[in-house]
Amino acid sequence: MTQSISENELIAVCGKVGKILLTAGAETARVESTVEYIGKAAHFDISCHATITALFVGTNRQSDTHLVKVRLGDFNLEKVDEINTASRNFVEGKISFEQLKETINQIDQKVIDFTWPQKIFGAAVVSVAPMLLFKATWGDLGLAFFVGTFGYLAAQLASRRIKTPYVAAGCGGFVVGLLAAGLELLGIATSSGSIIVSALMPLVPGVAITNAFREVIDQNTISGVVRAVDAIIIAGSIGAGVVLGTSLCSIAFHWIGGF
């Protein structure tokens, strides 16, 4: 099996594996170890260095290095899991290199996503869960369900129409703040603050923050700092949207009450 593998072909496949993993949100240590394990299984001494925006793959047998540019993408842990499964199967000899290459190409072209009903229901459930930690009424619990859903939908729809980074998260925070403040001012909700904190959970970049800490702990400082800054900017956009939404709702309510 290994005699039919050319060095350039192996490096190209390893580069694609690393790119998929980085784009899907895998930490750099996982990317480097996966690529190097594939190289060892093919009896090549593969060296891999991954950063948050680039991947370098090469061998000790040649001076050329394969460079792959990577852009931060949405987290897709299903793709990470599928790549890990395929690489383990190759390392254990369960599949050939050609089968590995075919599987990697399929994963790269495959759109792994949930249906809209699944996304909406998941966002709604996540929005309700933190309310259980507060002394919230059953009414606020139900309102968080719907406010979180509308905030998540606003963020998703904005991301499809607005290409500027971080704006979509701000739009989601704006809708959550506007609805929660409006419900409290109308006397429907008891605590807008509790609803806002709970309904923002689907928008919070929890995976990015977790991966940033893991990168720093693994001494991949540059990648960890970049991920952390990206997560902080997203959180700041959400917070700015909430402040804008609640302020606008309060101003509108007082303006209407003046008449």
N, C-alpha and C positions, 0 to 999 in steps of 0.2 A: 504493500500500500504506500509506503513512504518513498519508494524509488521513483514513483510516477509523479511525485510532487516537486514542482520546480520552485526555486527560491523566490522568484519574483511573484509567482502566483500565490504562494503562501503569505508573503508580505502584504499583497493586495487584499487578501481575505482578512488577515488580521487587522488591517487598517479599517476595513468596513465594519468588522466586529466592534472595534474600539469606538468608531464614530457613532454607531447605533447606540451603544451603551452610554456614551457621554451625552448624546442628544436626549436620550430617554431619562436622564437624571441620575445615572449611576455615579458613585464616588470614584475618584481617580485611582485609588488603590485597587478597587475591584477591576477596573478597566485594564490596568497594567498586569495584574495577576492572571486574568482571563486570557489575554493575548499571549503572555509568556507560557502559560500551560499548553495552549494550542501549539505553540512552536516546539516545545519539548516533546509533545506527543508525536509530532511529525519529524523528530530528530533534527531539529534546527535550533541553534542558539539565538533565539529571538530576544532583542532588547526593545523595551517599550517605555516611553516617557509620555505621560498624559498630563495636560493642563486643562483648565476649564474651556479653553478656546482652541486648542491645537493638540494633535497627537503625532508623535514621532515613532516610527517603527523601522527597525533595521536588524541586520545580523552581523556577526563578527567576520563573516566570509566576504563581505563586500563593503565598500566605503559609502555607497549611496544610502540615503535615508529617505524613507517614505513619509511625506508630510501630509496630514489631513487636517484641514481647517474645520472647526466645529463652532456652531452657534448655539447658545443656550436655547433649549426648547421646553415644551411642556413635559412634565413628568409623566412617564408611561412605564410603570413598574412591571406591567405584563410583558412588555418587550424585553426588559432586563431579565425577567424570569425565563423567557423562551430562549434568549441567547445563552444564558447560563446552562440551561438544560441541554442545548445542542452542543455546547463546548464540553460539558461533562461526558456526554455520550461519545464524543470523538476521542477524548482523553482515555476513556475506558475501553475503547476499541469496538464500541457497539455500532458505530457508523463509519463509513469511509470518508476520505477527504472530499470526494466529489459530492457525497450526500451532505456533508457539512456545508460545502459551498452553496449547494442548492437550497438548503434550509435557511442559510443566512440571507440569501437573495429574497426568499419568500417572506422572511420576517421584515426585511427592509422595505419591501413593497406593500406589506400588509398594513391595513389601517385597523389598529386595535382600539376600539372605543366602545363605550356603553351606549345604549339607546337613550333617547331623551327622557322617556318616562322613568328609567332607572336613575338617571342623573338627578332629575327633579326630586324623586322620592328620597334619594340618598342625601341630597342637600337639605331637604326638609327635616329628615331624622337627625342629621348632625346639628341642625339649628335648634332642635328641641333639647337635646341631651344636656348642654351646659345649664339649662334652666332648672334642672333637677338639683343643682348645687345651691341655687338661690332659694330664698323664701318667697317663691313666686306663686301667684294664684293660678288656678286652672285656666282662667281666661288668658292670662299672659303667656301661659304655656302654649295654648292653641294659637295665639297671635304670633309667637316666635316661629311657629311652623310655617305660617304663610309669609311673614316678613322675610325670613331666611330664603324661602323659595323665590320670591320676587327679586331679592338682591342678587341671588345666584344667576337667575335668568338675565337680569340686566347686565351683569358682568360678561356672561357668555355671548349675548347678542352684541354688546359693544366690542368685544374682541374680534368678532367676525367683520365688523364694519370699520373699526378704527385700528389702524396699523401702528399708531404711536404706542410705544411700550408704556406699561403701567397705568394707562388711562382707563382700561377696562376695569381694573380693580377699584379705581376711584369711583367709577360709575356705580359699581355694586355697593360700595360704602355709602354713596349719596342716596341711593334708593332706600337702603336700610335705615339711614338716619332720618330721611324725610318721612317714611311710613311710621316708624316708631314714635317720633316726636308728634306727628299728626294724630296718631291714635291716643296718645296721652292727653294732648290738648283738647281733644274731642270728648275726653272722659271715658273712652272705651278701654284703654290700657291703664294699669296701675303704675307701672314703672317702665319708662321708656329706656332707661339705662340698662336694665337687666335684659330687655328684649334686644337692644343693640349688641351688647356683648355676646349674647347667645347666637343671634342671627348672623353675625359676622364670621362664625366658625368655618363655613364652607369656603370663605374667601381667604382665610389666613394661610400663608405659605408655610405650613407646618413641616412638610417634607424637606423643603429647601433649608429651613433652619436646622433641622436634625442633621441633614447631610453636611451642612457647614461646620457644625460641631465635630462630626466624625472626621472631616477632612483635617481640621486643626489638630485633633487628637492623634491622627495618623501622621502628623508633621508635614502635611501637604498645605503649608500655610497660604500660599498664593491662591490656590483653588478655594480653600476654606474662606478666605477673606472676600474673594469675589462673590461666592455664593451668599455669604452673610450680607454683603452690601446690597446685592440684588433683592434679598428677602426684606431688608430694612426699607428699601425704596418702595417695594410693594406694600408693606405695612404702613408706611407713611402716606402712600396714595389712598389706601383704604381709610385711614384716619382723617385725611383732608376731606375726602368725600363725605364722611359722616358729619364732620363739623359744618361743612357747607350745607348739607341737607337739613340738619337740625336748625341751623341759623336761619335758613331761608323759610322753613316752615314756621318758626317763631315770629319772624318779621311779617309773613303773610297773615298769620292768625291775628296779631295785634293790629295790623292795618285794616283787616276786615272788621275786627271788633270795634275799631274807631268810628265806623259808620253806624 
